[in-house]
Amino acid sequence: MKWKATAIAALVLWVFTVAVLVLWNKKSDDAREKITLPEMGRAKVLSEMRGMLESLRDIEQAAKTNDYAAIAAAAHKSGTTFMVDDGPLMKIVPADMLRMGLSVHQGFDKIEQAALAKKPAAEIHKQVADILTTCTACHAQFRLH
């Protein structure tokens, strides 16, 4: 009787181990280009992305009340003057991702200029939408690891 319990336990353990190994080695369905960055570089890029999202949020909040000074200030925080400038990191990041990132920062510069010129909110919303389109395209093509 004791050997039956041991055999069943061994069989259950074997099935569990095989299942874990199969799941562990399963290929991802994520077809995006994987970009492996050093931890410090990854943290910088993710921090910059979060900052851009905060700027977009602040721009939209300020646009509700036509607060052009707040729109300009929020856009300025993510403009080209605040890009991550890390030489070694720029050698790892694919050229397309760098191009899209630069385009987004330039988009914030355009929003800042539009706000300083007190352009209609509709124009600022269009520029926000353009930035989001670029962000979406980049995230659809690349994934940080």
RONU-748797 format. One record per atom (N, C-alpha, C): x, y, z; residue in one letter. Coordinates in steps of 0.2 Angstrom, whole numbers, padded with zeros to 4 digits, always signed. Layout:
XYZA;...
REM end
This chain:
+0004-0006+0000M;+0000+0000+0000M;+0004+0006+0000M;+0010+0006+0004K;+0014+0012+0004K;+0017+0014-0002K;+0019+0009-0006W;+0022+0010-0013W;+0017+0013-0017W;+0011+0012-0017K;+0006+0015-0021K;+0005+0022-0020K;+0005+0024-0014A;+0005+0031-0012A;+0011+0035-0014A;+0017+0032-0014T;+0023+0034-0016T;+0023+0035-0024T;+0021+0030-0027A;+0020+0030-0034A;+0016+0036-0037A;+0010+0037-0033I;+0005+0042-0035I;+0008+0049-0034I;+0012+0050-0028A;+0015+0056-0027A;+0020+0058-0032A;+0024+0053-0034A;+0029+0054-0039A;+0026+0055-0046A;+0021+0052-0047L;+0018+0054-0054L;+0015+0061-0054L;+0012+0063-0048V;+0009+0070-0048V;+0015+0075-0048V;+0020+0073-0045L;+0026+0078-0045L;+0029+0078-0052L;+0029+0073-0055W;+0032+0073-0062W;+0027+0077-0067W;+0021+0076-0066V;+0016+0079-0071V;+0017+0087-0069V;+0017+0089-0063F;+0018+0096-0061F;+0024+0099-0064F;+0030+0095-0063T;+0036+0097-0066T;+0036+0098-0073T;+0033+0094-0077V;+0033+0094-0084V;+0028+0100-0086V;+0023+0101-0083A;+0018+0107-0084A;+0022+0114-0083A;+0026+0114-0077V;+0029+0120-0076V;+0035+0121-0081V;+0038+0116-0083L;+0043+0117-0089L;+0040+0119-0095L;+0035+0116-0097V;+0031+0118-0103V;+0029+0125-0103V;+0026+0127-0098L;+0024+0134-0097L;+0030+0139-0097L;+0035+0137-0093W;+0041+0141-0093W;+0044+0143-0100W;+0044+0138-0104N;+0048+0138-0110N;+0043+0140-0116N;+0037+0141-0114K;+0032+0143-0120K;+0034+0150-0123K;+0034+0150-0129K;+0036+0156-0133K;+0030+0161-0132K;+0033+0168-0131S;+0028+0173-0131S;+0025+0174-0138S;+0018+0176-0137D;+0015+0178-0143D;+0016+0186-0145D;+0020+0189-0141D;+0022+0196-0142D;+0027+0197-0147D;+0025+0199-0153A;+0029+0200-0159A;+0033+0206-0159A;+0033+0211-0154R;+0036+0217-0154R;+0044+0216-0153R;+0048+0220-0156E;+0055+0220-0155E;+0057+0221-0148E;+0060+0216-0145K;+0063+0216-0138K;+0069+0220-0137K;+0069+0225-0133I;+0075+0229-0132I;+0077+0228-0125I;+0083+0225-0124T;+0086+0224-0118T;+0090+0230-0116T;+0089+0233-0110L;+0093+0239-0108L;+0096+0237-0101L;+0101+0240-0099P;+0104+0239-0093P;+0099+0242-0088P;+0098+0240-0082E;+0093+0242-0077E;+0093+0249-0076E;+0098+0253-0076M;+0098+0260-0075M;+0096+0263-0081M;+0097+0261-0087G;+0095+0264-0093G;+0087+0263-0094G;+0085+0257-0092R;+0078+0255-0092R;+0074+0260-0088R;+0077+0261-0082A;+0073+0265-0077A;+0073+0273-0080A;+0078+0275-0083K;+0078+0282-0086K;+0073+0282-0091K;+0073+0277-0096V;+0068+0278-0101V;+0061+0277-0098V;+0059+0273-0094L;+0053+0272-0091L;+0051+0279-0087L;+0055+0282-0084S;+0054+0288-0080S;+0052+0294-0085S;+0056+0294-0090E;+0055+0299-0096E;+0048+0298-0099E;+0046+0291-0100M;+0039+0290-0102M;+0034+0292-0098M;+0035+0291-0091R;+0030+0293-0086R;+0029+0300-0086R;+0035+0304-0086G;+0035+0311-0086G;+0031+0314-0092G;+0031+0311-0098M;+0028+0313-0104M;+0020+0312-0103M;+0018+0306-0100L;+0011+0305-0098L;+0009+0310-0093L;+0013+0312-0088E;+0011+0317-0084E;+0010+0324-0087E;+0014+0325-0092S;+0014+0331-0096S;+0007+0331-0100S;+0006+0326-0103L;-0001+0325-0107L;-0007+0326-0103L;-0007+0323-0097R;-0012+0324-0092R;-0013+0331-0090R;-0007+0335-0088D;-0007+0342-0086D;-0010+0346-0092D;-0007+0345-0098I;-0010+0349-0104I;-0017+0349-0105I;-0020+0342-0104E;-0027+0342-0105E;-0031+0345-0100E;-0028+0344-0093Q;-0032+0348-0088Q;-0032+0355-0089Q;-0026+0358-0091A;-0026+0365-0092A;-0030+0368-0098A;-0030+0363-0103A;-0034+0365-0109A;-0041+0366-0107A;-0044+0362-0102K;-0051+0363-0100K;-0053+0370-0098K;-0048+0374-0095T;-0049+0380-0093T;-0046+0386-0097T;-0043+0384-0103N;-0039+0388-0107N;-0033+0392-0103N;-0030+0388-0099D;-0025+0391-0095D;-0018+0389-0099D;-0017+0394-0103Y;-0011+0394-0108Y;-0005+0393-0105Y;-0004+0397-0099A;+0003+0397-0096A;+0004+0390-0093A;-0001+0387-0090A;+0000+0380-0087A;+0001+0375-0093A;-0003+0376-0099I;-0002+0371-0105I;+0006+0372-0107I;+0008+0378-0107A;+0015+0379-0110A;+0020+0376-0105A;+0019+0377-0098A;+0023+0374-0093A;+0023+0366-0093A;+0017+0363-0094A;+0017+0356-0094A;+0021+0353-0100A;+0020+0357-0106A;+0023+0354-0112A;+0031+0355-0112A;+0033+0361-0109H;+0040+0362-0108H;+0043+0357-0104H;+0040+0354-0099K;+0043+0348-0095K;+0045+0342-0099K;+0042+0341-0105S;+0043+0335-0109S;+0046+0337-0116S;+0048+0343-0117G;+0051+0346-0123G;+0058+0343-0125G;+0061+0345-0130T;+0067+0343-0132T;+0073+0344-0127T;+0072+0350-0123T;+0077+0351-0118T;+0077+0346-0112T;+0072+0342-0112F;+0072+0337-0106F;+0073+0330-0108F;+0075+0329-0114M;+0076+0322-0117M;+0082+0319-0113M;+0081+0312-0112V;+0087+0309-0109V;+0093+0308-0114V;+0098+0311-0111D;+0104+0311-0115D;+0109+0307-0112D;+0109+0300-0114D;+0114+0295-0112D;+0117+0292-0118D;+0123+0294-0119G;+0127+0291-0125G;+0127+0284-0126G;+0129+0280-0121P;+0129+0273-0121P;+0122+0270-0122P;+0117+0273-0119L;+0110+0271-0120L;+0108+0272-0127L;+0109+0277-0130M;+0107+0279-0137M;+0110+0274-0142M;+0116+0271-0140K;+0118+0266-0145K;+0115+0259-0145K;+0111+0258-0139I;+0107+0252-0138I;+0100+0252-0141I;+0097+0258-0141V;+0090+0259-0143V;+0090+0260-0150V;+0085+0256-0153P;+0085+0256-0161P;+0083+0263-0164P;+0086+0264-0170A;+0085+0271-0173A;+0078+0273-0174A;+0073+0268-0175D;+0066+0270-0176D;+0063+0272-0169D;+0065+0269-0164M;+0063+0271-0157M;+0066+0278-0155M;+0072+0279-0157L;+0075+0286-0156L;+0071+0291-0160L;+0070+0289-0166R;+0066+0294-0171R;+0059+0296-0168R;+0056+0291-0166M;+0049+0292-0163M;+0049+0296-0156M;+0054+0294-0152G;+0055+0298-0146G;+0057+0305-0147G;+0061+0307-0152L;+0063+0314-0154L;+0056+0317-0156L;+0052+0314-0161S;+0046+0317-0163S;+0041+0318-0158S;+0041+0314-0153V;+0037+0316-0147V;+0039+0322-0143V;+0045+0322-0142H;+0048+0328-0138H;+0047+0335-0142H;+0048+0334-0149Q;+0047+0340-0153Q;+0039+0342-0153Q;+0035+0337-0153G;+0028+0338-0152G;+0026+0342-0146G;+0030+0341-0140F;+0029+0345-0134F;+0031+0352-0135F;+0037+0353-0139D;+0039+0359-0141D;+0034+0363-0145D;+0030+0360-0149K;+0025+0363-0153K;+0019+0365-0149K;+0017+0361-0144I;+0012+0362-0140I;+0014+0368-0136I;+0020+0369-0133E;+0022+0374-0129E;+0021+0381-0133E;+0024+0380-0139Q;+0023+0386-0144Q;+0016+0388-0145Q;+0012+0383-0146A;+0005+0385-0148A;+0002+0388-0142A;+0003+0386-0136A;+0000+0388-0130A;+0003+0396-0129A;+0009+0397-0130L;+0012+0404-0129L;+0009+0408-0134L;+0007+0406-0140A;+0003+0410-0145A;-0004+0410-0144A;-0007+0407-0139K;-0014+0406-0137K;-0018+0404-0143K;-0015+0398-0146K;-0019+0395-0151K;-0025+0392-0149K;-0030+0390-0153P;-0036+0387-0150P;-0035+0380-0147P;-0039+0379-0142A;-0039+0372-0139A;-0039+0367-0144A;-0043+0367-0149A;-0043+0362-0154A;-0037+0360-0157A;-0033+0365-0158E;-0026+0364-0161E;-0021+0361-0156E;-0022+0362-0150I;-0018+0359-0145I;-0020+0352-0144I;-0027+0351-0144H;-0029+0344-0144H;-0027+0340-0149H;-0026+0342-0155K;-0024+0339-0161K;-0017+0337-0160K;-0013+0342-0158Q;-0006+0340-0156Q;-0005+0335-0151Q;-0009+0335-0146V;-0009+0329-0141V;-0011+0323-0144V;-0016+0323-0148A;-0017+0317-0152A;-0012+0314-0156A;-0008+0319-0160D;-0002+0317-0164D;+0003+0313-0159D;+0004+0316-0154I;+0009+0313-0149I;+0007+0306-0147I;+0001+0306-0145L;-0002+0299-0143L;-0002+0294-0148L;-0003+0296-0155T;-0002+0292-0160T;+0005+0289-0161T;+0010+0293-0160T;+0017+0291-0160T;+0019+0287-0155T;+0016+0288-0149C;+0017+0284-0143C;+0015+0277-0144C;+0008+0277-0146T;+0005+0270-0148T;+0009+0266-0153T;+0011+0269-0158A;+0015+0266-0163A;+0022+0263-0160A;+0025+0267-0156C;+0031+0265-0153C;+0030+0259-0149C;+0025+0259-0144H;+0024+0254-0140H;+0021+0248-0144H;+0018+0249-0149A;+0016+0243-0153A;+0022+0239-0157A;+0027+0243-0158Q;+0033+0240-0161Q;+0039+0238-0157Q;+0039+0241-0151F;+0045+0239-0146F;+0042+0237-0139F;+0046+0233-0136R;+0045+0232-0129R;+0052+0232-0125R;+0052+0235-0119L;+0058+0235-0115L;+0058+0229-0111L;+0064+0227-0110H;+0065+0221-0106H;+0071+0223-0101H;
REM end
